Amino acid sequence: MARPTPLSGFPEWLPDGRVVEQHVLDVLRRTFELHGFAGIETRAVEPLDQLLRKGETSKEVYVLRRLHEDPDAAPERSGQLGLHFDLTVPFARYVLENAGHLAFPFRRYQIQKVWRGERPQDGRFREFVQADIDVVGAGALPYHYEVELPLVMADALGALADLGVPPVRILVNNRKVAEGFYRGLGLDDVEAVLRGIDKLDKVGPEAVADLLVAEAGATPAQAAACLELAAVHGSDASVVDRVRELADRHGASTELLEEGLLELGALVTAAAERAPGVLVADLKIARGLDYYTGSVYETVLVGHEDLGSICSGGRYDTLASDGATTYPGVGLSIGVSRLVSRLLSAGLVRATRSVPTAVLVAVTSEEGRSRSDAVAAALRARGVPVEVAPSAAKFGKQIRHADRRGIPYVWFVGDADQDGAPGQDQVKDIRSGEQVPADPATWTPPEQDLWPRVVAAG
Amino acid sequence: MARPTPLSGFPEWLPDGRVVEQHVLDVLRRTFELHGFAGIETRAVEPLDQLLRKGETSKEVYVLRRLHEDPDAAPERSGQLGLHFDLTVPFARYVLENAGHLAFPFRRYQIQKVWRGERPQDGRFREFVQADIDVVGAGALPYHYEVELPLVMADALGALADLGVPPVRILVNNRKVAEGFYRGLGLDDVEAVLRGIDKLDKVGPEAVADLLVAEAGATPAQAAACLELAAVHGSDASVVDRVRELADRHGASTELLEEGLLELGALVTAAAERAPGVLVADLKIARGLDYYTGSVYETVLVGHEDLGSICSGGRYDTLASDGATTYPGVGLSIGVSRLVSRLLSAGLVRATRSVPTAVLVAVTSEEGRSRSDAVAAALRARGVPVEVAPSAAKFGKQIRHADRRGIPYVWFVGDADQDGAPGQDQVKDIRSGEQVPADPATWTPPEQDLWPRVVAAG
């Protein structure tokens, strides 16, 4: 077998990169759990018809068939299966399927791989990990969850700062503000306006104005007003006043706009208190997906805005419905692979070592291996990660074995004396060269050496 | 959308089942890391030609295509892709692809989902989680790893006993013993003999004897000798003596047999010391796969032998080869989904609650929600998982909200006095009804209530 080459769009990390990814996942999970979100996992596959309900992403779906499936056989009862392209569609199905066993409002996090058959680019993969939180209600869901959920993400992403992850900025908008304003202006094709505004960062305001005229039926003055709204941003409640002033000036005030402004104002005010500087109201945030009905969120890594959003989501009034009950929700999703790939490729963070092992127990002779095994077991029983040397090579070679893996300590088992009484063990810090007597029943490495850590690089 | 129904073979757990699964995974991961195994993940897909190298499983592979793939377009450069059906094939590819960046012997664990398009049965799924450990060498790999790896699994599975998981028995054999004995008898189609012996538990000794005569070219006497060997089992080195005696009697002693017996004896002796009662030499263990060349392992959950093996593996001399270097290895794989599904379906273990939340902070009025949020933040900052009540309902309803989720504590924020000074908070253990004054800056629940635990049921 020749040396295989990587598959574009299917990222894999070397062990030290995986330490970073695992650390990020551990921090996210812990934060979500501290906020009372229950972890679930859903299967990787969904019936194809469910995956295609939102037409937009249909081209990206991977469809499965069994290799030796009889093409003439009746299709499986469940129909054709595809790999999920996000965690929202499967979660909606899970909620409907298990509604009788869940307590609402249901808070869940879900950290899994998803697949999209897109053209791979920097930060855009065909297989990647998402970390989602959602709260879903049965029938109704109070607005305060739209304030809470981005603050949970602020907490989670903020907790990564200790690892050397740059700060984030969560940009928020409210669909009611946008829709209320557009309708107040007299523009009723709200989706067309949102699609145009969504392109602002890519094509610039002039091109968007042209688009709004061409595709949303706007006059040049209406298009200009939409662009004025999109230019409003700020991290305190003054943004609300500025939008009101704008709406008054254009005669675009509506009840829906006012409802949206009260919500956006509450979010910005709470955020200024609980996560100062992290949340910014940004009225140009549109989010392509048409199922959002209230708050929408995007998140940039400060200094890495080119990467695009690393955490997005919003409020949707109909996550799912079984006819009798409708389930509204609000949620955000972190693009973990996108974030981790940038952390690694830009050299922002590094793992202190690529193996869990803190101590390599040296082997003096193959006959004495069981004594090294016993030392390792004693250390492990007290929570110290240990491995035993692969062979009774010269100590210099055993130390190099540890050094190549970043293992900080090498343990030397003392020679038994002539009466068979155990000798004095020694442990060597191979970074400093310091070697001291040690007892496996009591010795512990310093806290910062016990497990691999992730730290800011450079 | 009508209520969806589960897909046969694609297990999913309710939140309390997921607590159990996550706990099992956490214990396995911690044990593997304490033994110095580095965690890696590989992509879910491999080129189809790689998946089909071991012909036996080819019928089980799920093949991928993009929904809107142009059937006339040139195939993707990487060729057709399929979902991996185990973690060994991807690991072999990962080792070859990254050999220049890995330090050998390379110890890795890998916990991921795999997919097989098989007919679903009890304990046999189409999507399931495996937890694998392997040590792989470059060029050579000493025998002592064949002793170490099943003992790591004994440690990992033993650590689950605290959760209420029944004890396990790891059955070991050595291919060299089997092959050496068969060849000593004059049977050269070793694979055919192994295939026959592998069916022993299913069809019984008479049918296997017939098979050996019909398919392995054995005389009835040779077949009887093979069955005599397969009947040998025991947990100390006396099994070695019994096999030697058997070989002498049948004139079947060979160098290969003796080499295998020395290895098997070393394994049984070490296991008797380090994991008493867990490992049993069982000479009928054949393992279907023809790439094993030394030790082979299977594991049964005591009292649940009908479930089949929950942890299998062995030594293989050629995990992978790039022409210049061959990579021998030894590894075992736990069928986590098989194990967890039995734990849940047989009611062997249960989670103490289905949500991480230890404390529900009650809300007195929506205007006062920010005070409840502040209490929650103070508790979380000290590592207590908390959520805030969804609405300012009557306290009785808020307590029921906690009770339905198994949240043990409800926190009541004290009313501020007329001067705005904060009132005295109270925390109620809703199981006992006991309510005491508490300060969010200092109060902590008892250790056993802090996080959900997994305990023996009943």
Interface residues (C-beta under 8 A of the other chain):
Chain A: M1 A2 R3 P4 T5 P6 L7 S8 F10 P11 E12 W13 L14 P15 R18 V19 E21 Q22 E33 L34 H35 G36 F37 A38 G39 I40 E41 T42 R43 A44 V45 P47 L48 Q50 S58 K59 E60 V61 Y62 V63 L64 R65 R66 L67 H68 E69 S78 L81 G82 L83 R93 Y94 L96 E97 N98 A99 H101 L102 A103 P105 R107 R108 K113 W115 G117 E127 G137 P142 H144 E148 A270 E273 R274 A320 S321 D322 G323 S354 V355 P356 T357 E366 R369 S370 D373 A377 R380 G383 V384 P385 V386 E387 V388 P390 S391 H401 R404 R405 W451
Chain B: M1 A2 R3 P4 T5 P6 L7 S8 F10 P11 E12 W13 L14 P15 R18 V19 E21 Q22 E33 L34 H35 G36 F37 A38 G39 I40 E41 T42 R43 A44 V45 P47 L48 Q50 S58 K59 E60 V61 Y62 V63 L64 R65 R66 L67 H68 E69 S78 L81 G82 L83 R93 Y94 L96 E97 N98 A99 H101 L102 A103 P105 R107 R108 K113 W115 G117 E127 G137 P142 H144 E148 A270 E273 R274 A320 S321 D322 G323 S354 V355 P356 T357 E366 R369 S370 D373 A377 R380 G383 V384 P385 V386 E387 V388 P390 S391 H401 R404 R405 W451
